[in-house]
Amino acid sequence: MTELFDIYDENQHHIGVKERAAVHRDGDWHKVFHCWVVYRGDDGIDYLVMQKRAPDKDTFPDLLDVSAAGHYQAGEDIRDGIREVQEELGITVDFEDLVPLGQHIGVAYYENLIDRQFCDVFLLVHKQDIRNYHYQKEEVSGLVVFSLQEGLKLFDGEVKTIPAKAVGLGADELKLSEADFVPRTDNYIIDVMRLALRCLNGERDLKL
């Protein structure tokens, strides 16, 4: 089935509808949904769950990415993004369960594709063992979970690897390096991790 996306100018004015492949080929601005799943464990440690992208994804296959993410189909709005959490992770949640972080504007280049995105970003506080997730294997190879504090050390350059627990990836425990993650040219993942720590300490008025 052909996917159709709404496309926008740089000021987020809607300018038309286009097929997915053409949007990425031509570098059109479009909107996506990002949801980062976090929780505080029984050990008092704050954790982040991330997915490993499937090997046949058209951009950044086999790399770690946002817990659940996806494009809005033409005509959808921000509340429709919750579908991605339910489909990719098998979690049933309401839109009101999400903690909004605002919008991240991102541009990524992958081979012959140009991905220009307006990302609506949310946190979901959801404490669940990753072994009990029913993730969408067509889209997601597996899941990892690691300490937010350790993740910040990794992306701040303080350490080269961090420990993580995994499911679906051939081992229950892994060592992750920055090269295992979708590359980014800004501090997006660092900003999300810092806001996640504040969220888990009770704050809700959070903005990227």
Secondary structure by P-SEA (a helix, b strand, c coil): cbbbbbbbcccccccccccaaaaaaacccccbbbbbbbbbccccccbbbbbbcccccccccccccccbbbbbcccccccccaaaaaaaccccccccccccccccccccccccbbbbbbcccccccccccccccccccccccbbbbbbaaaaaaaaaccccccccccccccccbbbbccccccccccaaaaaaaaaaaaaaaccccccc
